[in-house]
Amino acid sequence: MKFKFLVFTVALFTSISSSLAQDCSRSLSFFAEAAKVKNYDEAMIHYKDLIENCKDASIALYQRGAIMFDDLLEKETDPEKQKEIAKKLIANNNARLEFFPEKTDVGSIKSANAMVMYDAKLGSVEDQFNLFDEAWTEDQENFTNPKAIYEYFLLMVNLLDNEKVSLQSVFEKYDEVLLHIENLENDQAKVAAPLIERQEAKEELSKKEQRLLKNAELRLKNYDVIRGAVNGVIGTRADCDNLVPLFEKDYEQNKGDIEWVKRAAGRLYSKECTDTELFVKLVEQQHELEPSAKSALYIGRLAERSGDLNKALEYYKQSAELETKPADKAKVYYNIANSYKAKNSYSNARTYYRKALDNQPSLGRAYLKIADMYANSANNCGADLFEKQAVYWLAADYAERAGRVSPALKENANQTAKSYRGRAPQTKDVFQSGRQGEKITYNSCWIGESVTVPSI
């Protein structure tokens, strides 16, 4: 008898569970269909039922819910109603995080919630900042929304202006934010750079590759805009006139603290405050306390400033060998390349510009430098006038590439490329030469690359 009752109970439970699952699936389908056509009155009825009875039925509930609330929030003009919708959107995202944590990026969701709080003016500035800070601390890797990055830093500066955080903590966050943007740019530049090179080589990209390139270039542009906005927010708070007195005041009591000395020297270096007595003191102190990649870099900068390029190169190379962070290594290689370029050692300069690009693919300045060296070498390469002028096509390609991997340079890069193309053979010259589609290779000079004569 007990066995029959047990079998009946299990069967009843299975039947109820199956029925509930079917109800949840049906409600989710009704909700998705209504939300898809933006019939939000009907969609909300199914959404409430799902939230009450089917919270863990499908992540699609929260994905579609977020789209619905985002749309409602964008269309609403009443501030109080905006706040109510914003609260529902945040609750929706938090539920997703609770019921589907393995399919949800903490940094993405929490920063999205913080943006909603900021835009709808929910909570205090501290509340908004703290939620952004949770996202940043717990999952910086997925804290990638450019608008979120900007609002996070803006709120911290707001707290500084209200004397709730220190200037030093803002500087530290500024460094973190710029490094993060740089890393995000590099991720996109790694996608874009090889596709750009293939385009320049007249290879046809697949639709998927075209889409990847378009998205990467758009993200590069967005991150560049945000960097400018972040720099605009910190403004004069981080210029030499403010930084030097700030660190000068604390130098004596902190000169034995290597971390403080490194931060101060790094801040002055990044803001080009290297022609000050304080920078010299900090560099010498840092190298005495803890010789490192950074201290060698700074001594190299001082040597370069005094006109001793050989000494500068010696220290820059030491710095490059010691440096471990790709972005910082790229900056050192870039300095080495500039020093070689100043000595007209173009082949060595290009080697180090390329090393810089290997470590930081978004460093468009390096492409511009290579383009400039090619243009300067045009008269020394090629067997005849046509081939000498054809070098400018190669220079133009490099200049254009600079603007594509580093949107901040786009206007300057395009103007530079246009100038080079104006010096290259024109349509009439190509026609008269009869060399359409011919590949010209510059093996007899340091360039060692090829360029294809355009077809007309």
Secondary structure, DSSP 8 states (H G I E B T S, - for coil): -HHHHHHHHHHHHHHHHHHHHHHHHHHHHHHHHHHHTT-HHHHHHHHHHHHHH-TTS-THHHHHHHHHHHHHHHH---HHHHHHHHHHHHHHHHHHHHH-GGGS-HHHHHHHHHHHHHHHT-S-HHHHHHHHHHHHHHHGGG---HHHHHHHHHHHHHHHHTTSS-HHHHHHHHHHHHHHHHHHHHHHHHHHHHHHHHHHTT----HHHHHHHHHHHHHHHHHHHHHHHHHHHHGGGGSHHHHHHHHHHHHHHHTT-HHHHHHHHHHHHHTT-TTSHHHHHHHHHHHHH---HHHHHHHHHHHHHTT-HHHHHHHHHHHHHH--SHHHHHHHHHHHHHHHHHTT-HHHHHHHHHHHHHH-TT-HHHHHHHHHHHHHTGGGSSSSHHHHHHHHHHHHHHHHHHHHH-GGGHHHHHHHHHHHHHHS--HHHHHHHT-TT-EEE--SSTT--EEE----
